[in-house]
């Protein structure tokens, strides 16, 4: 009830605070929404006409009380290895979500809250891959890197070079000529007949 000449304060009476988060639907259709903005004055005095205050909400699927649209997602991928911090069955990808805005109690609005990368995952070489060959492809993420929504960082390992050595010896094992070597990557193949090594 708001009488002619009366006053109201939706902040002091906790109307705004109590309406910050609402749930809509039931069961599997239940969704959480978070107050995004307010249209109209939240306080008034000596009121002489009807007042409408509209509370505008945004979806909060992860239920962390921050509108999804104010969150940024960063992905890390590794080729030829895994991440120690990876969860689930896919150990080659880590996805992180950052809140890029925060609720300001004074203004009752969402304000920018820039973030830098945190908890950058640690890659480990997989079987057959050379740990020393690992490197970030393109930009290397650091704790000073500003978070960008949709940004993807990739770490890549190269296969181990097992090496193929061809020796030339007599029946007693004495070297007849200097051995030759070539690259042979883990999981690779070779054919000394087809490539005419034997023939030559």
Z-matrix of the N, CA and C atoms (Angstrom, degrees):
N
C 1 1.460
C 2 1.529 1 109.86
N 3 1.310 2 116.38 1 134.65
C 4 1.460 3 121.42 2 176.14
C 5 1.526 4 107.16 3 -135.11
N 6 1.316 5 116.28 4 109.97
C 7 1.461 6 121.57 5 -176.56
C 8 1.518 7 111.84 6 -85.00
N 9 1.320 8 115.53 7 154.56
C 10 1.465 9 121.84 8 176.46
C 11 1.522 10 109.20 9 -54.89
N 12 1.354 11 115.17 10 129.40
C 13 1.454 12 120.21 11 179.89
C 14 1.518 13 113.60 12 81.77
N 15 1.315 14 116.18 13 -0.32
C 16 1.456 15 120.21 14 -179.00
C 17 1.520 16 112.84 15 -83.16
N 18 1.298 17 116.56 16 -171.41
C 19 1.468 18 122.33 17 -179.37
C 20 1.518 19 109.63 18 -141.05
N 21 1.324 20 114.33 19 163.81
C 22 1.470 21 119.45 20 178.26
C 23 1.516 22 108.79 21 -150.37
N 24 1.308 23 115.89 22 157.13
C 25 1.471 24 121.90 23 179.03
C 26 1.523 25 107.21 24 -150.38
N 27 1.318 26 115.92 25 99.58
C 28 1.467 27 120.80 26 -176.97
C 29 1.527 28 112.99 27 -73.69
N 30 1.339 29 116.49 28 -11.88
C 31 1.467 30 120.08 29 177.58
C 32 1.522 31 109.68 30 -84.94
N 33 1.312 32 115.24 31 -52.66
C 34 1.464 33 120.31 32 -177.59
C 35 1.516 34 112.35 33 -61.80
N 36 1.340 35 116.46 34 -37.38
C 37 1.469 36 117.93 35 -178.64
C 38 1.528 37 112.60 36 -84.92
N 39 1.347 38 115.89 37 7.90
C 40 1.474 39 122.93 38 175.14
C 41 1.537 40 114.60 39 68.45
N 42 1.313 41 117.47 40 15.13
C 43 1.463 42 119.55 41 177.70
C 44 1.528 43 110.45 42 -60.82
N 45 1.324 44 116.02 43 -44.85
C 46 1.473 45 120.45 44 -179.54
C 47 1.522 46 110.47 45 -66.12
N 48 1.312 47 116.54 46 -47.61
C 49 1.468 48 120.71 47 -177.75
C 50 1.522 49 111.10 48 -61.24
N 51 1.303 50 117.16 49 -42.45
C 52 1.464 51 121.51 50 -178.24
C 53 1.526 52 112.68 51 -72.50
N 54 1.335 53 116.03 52 -14.67
C 55 1.467 54 120.12 53 -178.57
C 56 1.525 55 112.09 54 -108.21
N 57 1.322 56 116.83 55 12.14
C 58 1.469 57 120.50 56 -178.29
C 59 1.522 58 111.43 57 -60.06
N 60 1.325 59 117.09 58 -40.48
C 61 1.463 60 121.69 59 -177.93
C 62 1.526 61 108.86 60 -127.07
N 63 1.329 62 116.04 61 131.30
C 64 1.459 63 119.64 62 176.31
C 65 1.524 64 109.42 63 -131.40
N 66 1.303 65 115.85 64 153.68
C 67 1.466 66 122.08 65 178.53
C 68 1.522 67 108.83 66 -116.31
N 69 1.326 68 115.33 67 133.32
C 70 1.458 69 121.53 68 -178.12
C 71 1.524 70 109.10 69 -120.96
N 72 1.332 71 117.02 70 139.03
C 73 1.454 72 120.62 71 178.92
C 74 1.517 73 111.82 72 87.23
N 75 1.331 74 114.72 73 179.23
C 76 1.462 75 120.31 74 179.77
C 77 1.525 76 110.02 75 -139.21
N 78 1.315 77 114.86 76 159.68
C 79 1.467 78 120.19 77 176.95
C 80 1.518 79 112.26 78 57.62
N 81 1.332 80 115.75 79 -134.21
C 82 1.469 81 120.97 80 -177.57
C 83 1.526 82 112.25 81 -69.25
N 84 1.326 83 117.10 82 -15.54
C 85 1.469 84 121.12 83 179.80
C 86 1.530 85 112.09 84 -92.77
N 87 1.317 86 116.85 85 0.71
C 88 1.458 87 120.34 86 -177.88
C 89 1.526 88 110.83 87 -69.73
N 90 1.330 89 114.94 88 133.79
C 91 1.469 90 120.65 89 178.93
C 92 1.522 91 109.38 90 -135.76
N 93 1.316 92 114.54 91 148.13
C 94 1.459 93 119.96 92 179.29
C 95 1.526 94 109.70 93 -104.31
N 96 1.314 95 114.93 94 138.20
C 97 1.460 96 121.66 95 177.28
C 98 1.522 97 109.35 96 -124.27
N 99 1.346 98 115.63 97 148.19
C 100 1.458 99 121.43 98 -179.41
C 101 1.536 100 108.79 99 -120.69
N 102 1.312 101 115.63 100 140.89
C 103 1.460 102 121.12 101 178.74
C 104 1.527 103 109.64 102 -57.53
N 105 1.332 104 115.53 103 125.11
C 106 1.464 105 120.97 104 -177.39
C 107 1.525 106 111.03 105 -103.76
N 108 1.316 107 116.58 106 -47.59
C 109 1.466 108 119.79 107 -179.02
C 110 1.523 109 110.01 108 -153.46
N 111 1.322 110 114.67 109 167.19
C 112 1.464 111 121.06 110 -178.43
C 113 1.523 112 108.66 111 -126.49
N 114 1.319 113 115.54 112 127.78
C 115 1.461 114 121.13 113 176.87
C 116 1.519 115 108.36 114 -107.83
N 117 1.323 116 115.92 115 120.42
C 118 1.460 117 120.64 116 -176.65
C 119 1.520 118 110.90 117 109.45
N 120 1.318 119 115.51 118 165.48
C 121 1.468 120 120.86 119 -177.60
C 122 1.527 121 110.67 120 -80.17
N 123 1.336 122 115.65 121 132.42
C 124 1.465 123 119.87 122 -179.80
C 125 1.526 124 111.69 123 -84.73
N 126 1.335 125 116.97 124 -10.48
C 127 1.463 126 120.99 125 175.25
C 128 1.531 127 108.54 126 -135.12
N 129 1.292 128 115.80 127 153.23
C 130 1.466 129 120.10 128 177.50
C 131 1.513 130 110.59 129 -163.50
N 132 1.345 131 115.64 130 152.03
C 133 1.458 132 120.41 131 178.50
C 134 1.527 133 109.30 132 -140.50
N 135 1.328 134 116.48 133 157.64
C 136 1.460 135 122.68 134 -178.18
C 137 1.531 136 110.61 135 49.70
N 138 1.331 137 114.81 136 47.13
C 139 1.457 138 121.99 137 -175.79
C 140 1.530 139 110.75 138 -69.45
N 141 1.351 140 115.72 139 133.31
C 142 1.464 141 120.16 140 -177.81
C 143 1.529 142 112.52 141 -121.27
N 144 1.344 143 116.77 142 3.71
C 145 1.462 144 120.09 143 177.42
C 146 1.523 145 109.20 144 -152.19
N 147 1.311 146 114.60 145 165.86
C 148 1.471 147 119.33 146 -178.53
C 149 1.526 148 110.58 147 -60.69
N 150 1.310 149 115.64 148 145.15
C 151 1.474 150 121.62 149 -178.04
C 152 1.528 151 109.61 150 -118.10
N 153 1.327 152 116.12 151 135.62
C 154 1.466 153 121.33 152 173.86
C 155 1.522 154 109.13 153 -122.74
N 156 1.287 155 116.24 154 125.53
C 157 1.470 156 122.22 155 175.24
C 158 1.518 157 106.89 156 -118.29
N 159 1.318 158 116.52 157 124.82
C 160 1.463 159 121.27 158 -177.57
C 161 1.526 160 110.10 159 -107.64
N 162 1.317 161 115.98 160 125.01
C 163 1.465 162 121.85 161 176.22
C 164 1.525 163 107.45 162 -98.44
N 165 1.332 164 115.19 163 120.88
C 166 1.466 165 121.06 164 -176.83
C 167 1.533 166 108.63 165 -102.33
N 168 1.331 167 116.06 166 129.73
C 169 1.461 168 120.90 167 -174.68
C 170 1.528 169 112.14 168 -114.54
N 171 1.338 170 115.07 169 154.65
C 172 1.464 171 121.86 170 175.07
C 173 1.528 172 109.50 171 -126.81
N 174 1.321 173 114.64 172 150.37
C 175 1.464 174 120.72 173 -177.10
C 176 1.525 175 111.88 174 -64.23
N 177 1.337 176 114.69 175 141.63
C 178 1.471 177 121.75 176 179.07
C 179 1.527 178 107.90 177 -132.08
N 180 1.324 179 115.73 178 74.35
C 181 1.472 180 120.12 179 -174.03
C 182 1.522 181 113.56 180 -63.12
N 183 1.340 182 117.57 181 -35.87
C 184 1.468 183 118.81 182 -178.91
C 185 1.529 184 112.27 183 -85.72
N 186 1.342 185 115.99 184 1.48
C 187 1.470 186 122.39 185 173.02
C 188 1.536 187 113.28 186 53.84
N 189 1.331 188 115.10 187 45.91
C 190 1.467 189 119.01 188 176.03
C 191 1.526 190 111.37 189 -109.23
N 192 1.334 191 115.28 190 12.85
C 193 1.459 192 123.61 191 177.28
C 194 1.525 193 113.25 192 64.91
N 195 1.337 194 115.48 193 28.52
C 196 1.465 195 122.76 194 171.89
C 197 1.527 196 106.37 195 -130.67
N 198 1.329 197 118.76 196 127.40
C 199 1.465 198 119.54 197 178.21
C 200 1.524 199 111.22 198 -53.26
N 201 1.327 200 115.75 199 136.51
C 202 1.468 201 119.95 200 -178.44
C 203 1.517 202 112.00 201 -56.11
N 204 1.322 203 117.11 202 -33.34
C 205 1.470 204 120.44 203 -176.61
C 206 1.530 205 112.59 204 -68.35
N 207 1.328 206 117.15 205 -14.08
C 208 1.457 207 120.77 206 178.07
C 209 1.529 208 111.86 207 -99.91
N 210 1.312 209 115.62 208 15.69
C 211 1.454 210 120.03 209 179.27
C 212 1.528 211 110.53 210 -111.23
N 213 1.308 212 115.81 211 150.68
C 214 1.466 213 121.84 212 177.83
C 215 1.522 214 108.78 213 -118.95
N 216 1.320 215 115.83 214 140.75
C 217 1.465 216 121.42 215 179.59
C 218 1.521 217 109.79 216 -112.83
N 219 1.316 218 115.60 217 131.04
C 220 1.464 219 122.62 218 177.75
C 221 1.523 220 108.07 219 -121.85
N 222 1.337 221 116.25 220 136.27
C 223 1.467 222 120.88 221 -178.31
C 224 1.524 223 110.80 222 -119.67
N 225 1.321 224 113.84 223 143.57
C 226 1.465 225 121.41 224 174.57
C 227 1.522 226 107.96 225 -121.07
N 228 1.335 227 116.51 226 135.70
C 229 1.457 228 120.44 227 178.17
C 230 1.522 229 108.86 228 -131.71
N 231 1.323 230 115.02 229 148.38
C 232 1.460 231 119.44 230 177.69
C 233 1.519 232 108.48 231 -128.56
N 234 1.338 233 115.28 232 135.31
C 235 1.462 234 122.03 233 176.94
C 236 1.522 235 108.32 234 -109.10
N 237 1.325 236 116.00 235 126.29
C 238 1.461 237 119.92 236 -179.14
C 239 1.512 238 113.79 237 83.82
N 240 1.319 239 116.12 238 19.80
C 241 1.455 240 118.90 239 -179.83
C 242 1.514 241 111.44 240 -170.23
N 243 1.316 242 115.66 241 -162.42
C 244 1.459 243 122.02 242 179.43
C 245 1.520 244 109.25 243 -140.36
N 246 1.331 245 115.85 244 166.82
C 247 1.460 246 121.66 245 173.35
C 248 1.520 247 108.96 246 -104.84
N 249 1.317 248 116.66 247 133.55
C 250 1.458 249 120.43 248 179.01
C 251 1.526 250 111.31 249 -62.06
N 252 1.327 251 115.83 250 -33.05
C 253 1.459 252 120.07 251 -175.26
C 254 1.533 253 113.86 252 -85.82
N 255 1.328 254 117.08 253 -4.05
C 256 1.462 255 120.28 254 -176.54
C 257 1.521 256 111.16 255 -65.35
N 258 1.336 257 115.24 256 140.85
C 259 1.457 258 120.75 257 178.81
C 260 1.523 259 109.46 258 -110.71
N 261 1.323 260 115.97 259 157.37
C 262 1.456 261 119.80 260 179.80
C 263 1.517 262 112.07 261 80.17
N 264 1.322 263 115.43 262 -163.07
C 265 1.468 264 120.35 263 -176.30
C 266 1.521 265 112.82 264 -82.24
N 267 1.343 266 117.01 265 -27.16
C 268 1.464 267 120.23 266 180.00
C 269 1.526 268 109.48 267 -87.88
N 270 1.329 269 115.70 268 102.13
C 271 1.461 270 120.44 269 -177.75
C 272 1.532 271 112.26 270 -92.14
N 273 1.320 272 116.10 271 6.14
C 274 1.467 273 119.74 272 -177.30
C 275 1.518 274 112.74 273 -99.46
N 276 1.323 275 117.91 274 -2.39
C 277 1.459 276 121.03 275 -177.03
C 278 1.524 277 111.17 276 -136.62
N 279 1.319 278 115.16 277 137.32
C 280 1.463 279 121.87 278 173.95
C 281 1.526 280 107.18 279 -129.40
N 282 1.324 281 116.43 280 128.80
C 283 1.462 282 121.41 281 178.55
C 284 1.523 283 109.25 282 -118.50
N 285 1.330 284 115.46 283 132.27
C 286 1.462 285 120.56 284 -179.10
C 287 1.529 286 109.58 285 -123.21
N 288 1.334 287 115.82 286 145.91
C 289 1.459 288 121.29 287 178.78
C 290 1.522 289 109.55 288 -118.80
N 291 1.328 290 115.42 289 133.66
C 292 1.461 291 121.70 290 -179.47
C 293 1.531 292 109.74 291 -120.13
N 294 1.331 293 116.67 292 140.23
C 295 1.463 294 121.80 293 174.07
C 296 1.526 295 108.47 294 -85.45
N 297 1.327 296 116.70 295 115.36
C 298 1.458 297 121.08 296 -174.06
C 299 1.534 298 113.10 297 -95.69
N 300 1.336 299 115.99 298 -3.42
C 301 1.461 300 120.60 299 173.65
C 302 1.522 301 108.59 300 -138.32
N 303 1.328 302 115.65 301 157.00
C 304 1.459 303 120.60 302 177.70
C 305 1.526 304 108.96 303 -133.74
N 306 1.321 305 115.50 304 152.75
C 307 1.458 306 121.73 305 -178.61
C 308 1.520 307 109.77 306 -76.77
N 309 1.324 308 116.02 307 125.42
C 310 1.463 309 121.18 308 179.11
C 311 1.525 310 108.39 309 -99.58
N 312 1.316 311 116.10 310 113.16
C 313 1.460 312 120.93 311 -176.24
C 314 1.523 313 112.41 312 -63.10
N 315 1.316 314 116.75 313 -35.53
C 316 1.467 315 119.77 314 -176.46
C 317 1.525 316 111.92 315 -65.84
N 318 1.331 317 116.07 316 -46.98
C 319 1.467 318 119.93 317 -176.49
C 320 1.523 319 113.04 318 -94.50
N 321 1.340 320 116.18 319 -9.86
C 322 1.470 321 122.13 320 -176.76
C 323 1.530 322 111.17 321 56.70
N 324 1.327 323 114.51 322 42.18
C 325 1.469 324 120.75 323 177.79
C 326 1.528 325 109.19 324 -138.86
N 327 1.321 326 115.12 325 165.30
C 328 1.459 327 120.44 326 174.58
C 329 1.520 328 108.55 327 -88.75
N 330 1.335 329 116.36 328 130.23
C 331 1.470 330 121.45 329 -179.01
C 332 1.527 331 109.41 330 -119.03
N 333 1.337 332 114.93 331 152.93
C 334 1.462 333 120.64 332 -178.31
C 335 1.524 334 111.67 333 -58.49
N 336 1.313 335 114.80 334 140.92
C 337 1.465 336 121.48 335 179.15
C 338 1.531 337 108.20 336 -142.56
N 339 1.351 338 116.87 337 72.94
C 340 1.479 339 120.72 338 -176.41
C 341 1.525 340 111.62 339 -55.92
N 342 1.320 341 115.40 340 147.39
C 343 1.461 342 120.72 341 -178.50
C 344 1.528 343 110.27 342 -127.87
N 345 1.333 344 114.02 343 156.33
C 346 1.467 345 121.57 344 170.67
C 347 1.527 346 107.89 345 -110.99
N 348 1.321 347 115.72 346 157.04
C 349 1.459 348 119.99 347 -177.92
C 350 1.532 349 111.18 348 -60.17
N 351 1.318 350 114.89 349 141.73
C 352 1.462 351 121.74 350 176.36
C 353 1.517 352 109.39 351 -133.44
N 354 1.311 353 115.56 352 156.38
C 355 1.475 354 121.37 353 174.29
C 356 1.531 355 112.55 354 51.26
N 357 1.319 356 115.44 355 49.37
C 358 1.467 357 120.13 356 177.81
C 359 1.532 358 108.27 357 -63.51
N 360 1.335 359 117.73 358 125.76
C 361 1.466 360 120.11 359 -174.63
C 362 1.531 361 112.87 360 -65.75
N 363 1.319 362 114.53 361 153.20
C 364 1.467 363 121.58 362 -178.15
C 365 1.525 364 110.43 363 -101.38
N 366 1.340 365 117.49 364 117.93
C 367 1.470 366 119.80 365 -179.87
C 368 1.528 367 111.92 366 -80.85
N 369 1.330 368 115.71 367 150.55
C 370 1.460 369 122.65 368 174.91
C 371 1.520 370 108.12 369 -132.97
N 372 1.317 371 116.35 370 136.28
C 373 1.465 372 120.45 371 -178.67
C 374 1.516 373 111.06 372 -66.52
N 375 1.336 374 115.18 373 141.37
C 376 1.454 375 120.54 374 176.90
C 377 1.517 376 111.01 375 -86.30
N 378 1.313 377 116.15 376 175.66
C 379 1.456 378 122.04 377 179.36
C 380 1.525 379 110.52 378 -57.97
N 381 1.314 380 115.51 379 128.21
C 382 1.455 381 120.19 380 177.53
C 383 1.511 382 114.48 381 88.11
N 384 1.339 383 116.57 382 -0.97
C 385 1.463 384 119.93 383 179.60
C 386 1.519 385 110.71 384 -109.87
N 387 1.315 386 115.39 385 146.47
C 388 1.458 387 121.87 386 -174.40
C 389 1.528 388 110.72 387 -85.98
N 390 1.344 389 118.42 388 114.41
C 391 1.461 390 120.76 389 -179.94
C 392 1.532 391 112.82 390 -57.32
N 393 1.331 392 116.49 391 -34.21
C 394 1.465 393 120.40 392 -177.27
C 395 1.521 394 112.47 393 -71.50
N 396 1.322 395 116.95 394 -15.77
C 397 1.463 396 120.17 395 -177.17
C 398 1.521 397 112.68 396 -87.99
N 399 1.325 398 116.78 397 -8.48
C 400 1.460 399 120.55 398 -174.56
C 401 1.512 400 113.58 399 -65.84
N 402 1.336 401 116.08 400 138.20
C 403 1.465 402 121.30 401 178.57
C 404 1.526 403 109.40 402 -162.21
N 405 1.325 404 115.82 403 153.68
C 406 1.461 405 120.43 404 174.20
C 407 1.513 406 109.49 405 -73.20
N 408 1.302 407 116.85 406 137.70
C 409 1.461 408 122.08 407 178.09
C 410 1.525 409 107.35 408 -88.66
N 411 1.315 410 116.86 409 119.22
C 412 1.465 411 119.81 410 -177.47
C 413 1.516 412 111.05 411 77.82
N 414 1.331 413 116.25 412 -133.38
C 415 1.460 414 120.93 413 -176.78
C 416 1.527 415 112.10 414 -69.60
N 417 1.314 416 115.32 415 133.48
C 418 1.469 417 120.29 416 176.93
C 419 1.526 418 109.32 417 -92.40
N 420 1.317 419 117.98 418 124.88
C 421 1.466 420 120.35 419 179.52
C 422 1.529 421 111.13 420 -74.91
N 423 1.326 422 116.43 421 138.28
C 424 1.464 423 121.79 422 176.26
C 425 1.526 424 108.07 423 -135.42
N 426 1.319 425 115.68 424 173.12
C 427 1.462 426 119.83 425 178.93
C 428 1.524 427 112.45 426 -72.58
N 429 1.350 428 116.84 427 -2.94
C 430 1.462 429 121.38 428 175.48
C 431 1.523 430 111.71 429 -102.29
N 432 1.337 431 116.62 430 0.59
C 433 1.463 432 121.00 431 -178.69
C 434 1.527 433 110.45 432 -78.79
N 435 1.335 434 116.01 433 127.82
C 436 1.461 435 121.09 434 178.43
C 437 1.529 436 109.25 435 -71.30
N 438 1.314 437 116.58 436 136.48
C 439 1.464 438 121.73 437 179.95
C 440 1.523 439 110.52 438 -68.32
N 441 1.336 440 115.60 439 130.94
C 442 1.460 441 122.55 440 175.03
C 443 1.527 442 108.16 441 -123.76
N 444 1.318 443 116.30 442 129.02
C 445 1.455 444 120.13 443 -179.12
C 446 1.528 445 110.85 444 -63.10
N 447 1.333 446 115.68 445 132.16
C 448 1.458 447 120.83 446 178.34
C 449 1.514 448 114.66 447 83.57
N 450 1.319 449 117.63 448 0.88
C 451 1.468 450 120.99 449 -178.46
C 452 1.536 451 110.16 450 -69.96
N 453 1.330 452 115.36 451 140.20
C 454 1.467 453 120.89 452 179.50
C 455 1.520 454 109.16 453 -127.17
N 456 1.320 455 116.17 454 132.05
C 457 1.465 456 122.37 455 178.20
C 458 1.522 457 108.51 456 -116.11
N 459 1.328 458 115.81 457 135.65
C 460 1.468 459 120.26 458 -176.89
C 461 1.527 460 110.63 459 -123.66
N 462 1.323 461 114.91 460 132.48
C 463 1.461 462 121.91 461 175.72
C 464 1.522 463 107.23 462 -111.69
N 465 1.328 464 116.96 463 134.88
C 466 1.466 465 119.92 464 -173.69
C 467 1.525 466 112.07 465 -130.68
N 468 1.336 467 114.13 466 135.49
C 469 1.462 468 121.42 467 173.68
C 470 1.525 469 109.30 468 -108.82
N 471 1.340 470 115.49 469 148.01
C 472 1.458 471 120.43 470 173.65
C 473 1.522 472 109.84 471 -97.73
N 474 1.325 473 115.57 472 156.54
C 475 1.461 474 120.00 473 178.47
C 476 1.529 475 110.69 474 -65.77
N 477 1.320 476 115.87 475 149.99
C 478 1.465 477 120.66 476 175.54
C 479 1.523 478 109.53 477 -67.55
N 480 1.314 479 114.98 478 139.08
C 481 1.468 480 119.92 479 173.49
C 482 1.527 481 107.05 480 -92.04
N 483 1.322 482 116.36 481 102.14
C 484 1.461 483 120.55 482 -179.22
C 485 1.521 484 110.92 483 -73.95
N 486 1.323 485 115.84 484 -29.95
C 487 1.458 486 120.95 485 178.23
C 488 1.525 487 113.33 486 81.75
N 489 1.288 488 115.66 487 140.64
C 490 1.474 489 122.54 488 175.16
C 491 1.527 490 107.39 489 -119.64
N 492 1.325 491 115.89 490 120.15
C 493 1.472 492 121.17 491 179.76
C 494 1.522 493 109.61 492 -111.61
N 495 1.309 494 115.13 493 130.76
C 496 1.463 495 121.19 494 177.71
C 497 1.528 496 108.07 495 -112.68
N 498 1.358 497 115.73 496 119.64
C 499 1.461 498 121.31 497 -178.91
C 500 1.532 499 110.42 498 -104.05
N 501 1.318 500 116.19 499 148.41
C 502 1.458 501 122.83 500 179.29
C 503 1.530 502 107.00 501 -122.19
N 504 1.352 503 117.28 502 105.39
C 505 1.464 504 121.10 503 -174.94
C 506 1.532 505 110.21 504 -134.05
N 507 1.363 506 115.03 505 162.79
C 508 1.468 507 118.77 506 174.76
C 509 1.523 508 109.31 507 -90.47
N 510 1.308 509 116.27 508 -173.66
C 511 1.466 510 120.37 509 -175.94
C 512 1.517 511 113.47 510 -62.35
N 513 1.317 512 115.56 511 -22.24
C 514 1.467 513 120.00 512 -179.81
C 515 1.523 514 112.14 513 -93.46
N 516 1.329 515 115.98 514 2.67
C 517 1.458 516 120.03 515 178.41
C 518 1.511 517 114.08 516 85.89
N 519 1.340 518 115.46 517 7.29
C 520 1.457 519 119.10 518 178.87
C 521 1.535 520 109.61 519 -77.73
N 522 1.303 521 115.08 520 137.33
C 523 1.463 522 119.88 521 -178.30
C 524 1.519 523 110.99 522 -69.14
N 525 1.330 524 115.57 523 127.29
C 526 1.461 525 121.32 524 178.37
C 527 1.523 526 111.17 525 -93.19
N 528 1.311 527 115.87 526 -34.17
C 529 1.460 528 120.09 527 174.81
C 530 1.526 529 108.40 528 -152.81
N 531 1.299 530 114.38 529 163.54
C 532 1.469 531 119.55 530 -174.72
C 533 1.529 532 111.48 531 -60.83
N 534 1.310 533 114.17 532 134.23
C 535 1.465 534 119.68 533 178.06
C 536 1.529 535 110.06 534 -63.71
N 537 1.300 536 114.76 535 149.75
C 538 1.467 537 120.00 536 177.39
C 539 1.526 538 109.17 537 -115.06
N 540 1.302 539 115.33 538 155.10
C 541 1.463 540 120.08 539 -179.94
C 542 1.514 541 110.94 540 -135.90
N 543 1.291 542 114.30 541 157.69
C 544 1.457 543 120.20 542 176.49
C 545 1.519 544 109.24 543 -149.64
N 546 1.305 545 114.96 544 166.96
C 547 1.460 546 120.51 545 -179.69
C 548 1.527 547 110.72 546 -71.91
N 549 1.319 548 114.91 547 135.95
C 550 1.465 549 121.25 548 173.08
C 551 1.525 550 106.98 549 -143.02
N 552 1.333 551 114.85 550 104.37
C 553 1.457 552 120.02 551 -176.20
C 554 1.519 553 111.56 552 -77.98
N 555 1.332 554 115.09 553 152.31
C 556 1.461 555 121.95 554 177.95
C 557 1.526 556 109.15 555 -53.95
N 558 1.335 557 115.33 556 130.24
C 559 1.453 558 119.88 557 179.99
C 560 1.508 559 113.84 558 81.37
N 561 1.333 560 116.73 559 -0.30
C 562 1.459 561 120.72 560 -179.01
C 563 1.519 562 112.11 561 -82.23
N 564 1.312 563 116.31 562 -172.94
C 565 1.463 564 121.20 563 -178.98
C 566 1.525 565 109.48 564 -140.10
N 567 1.328 566 115.61 565 164.08
C 568 1.462 567 120.23 566 176.47
C 569 1.523 568 108.74 567 -151.16
N 570 1.317 569 116.08 568 158.08
C 571 1.464 570 122.39 569 179.87
C 572 1.524 571 107.70 570 -148.93
N 573 1.317 572 116.30 571 100.53
C 574 1.460 573 122.20 572 -175.91
C 575 1.538 574 112.12 573 -73.27
N 576 1.335 575 116.08 574 -13.11
C 577 1.462 576 119.40 575 177.63
C 578 1.525 577 110.29 576 -84.49
N 579 1.327 578 114.43 577 -54.46
C 580 1.461 579 119.73 578 -177.66
C 581 1.515 580 111.76 579 -60.24
N 582 1.339 581 118.29 580 -38.05
C 583 1.460 582 118.97 581 -178.47
C 584 1.528 583 112.56 582 -85.38
N 585 1.362 584 115.18 583 9.67
C 586 1.486 585 122.31 584 173.17
C 587 1.526 586 113.75 585 67.13
N 588 1.332 587 116.52 586 16.14
C 589 1.476 588 117.92 587 176.85
C 590 1.526 589 110.40 588 -61.48
N 591 1.348 590 117.21 589 -44.95
C 592 1.455 591 121.05 590 179.96
C 593 1.515 592 110.99 591 -65.92
N 594 1.351 593 114.43 592 -45.60
C 595 1.471 594 119.03 593 -178.52
C 596 1.516 595 111.84 594 -60.35
N 597 1.303 596 116.23 595 -39.67
C 598 1.469 597 120.98 596 -177.13
C 599 1.546 598 111.54 597 -80.57
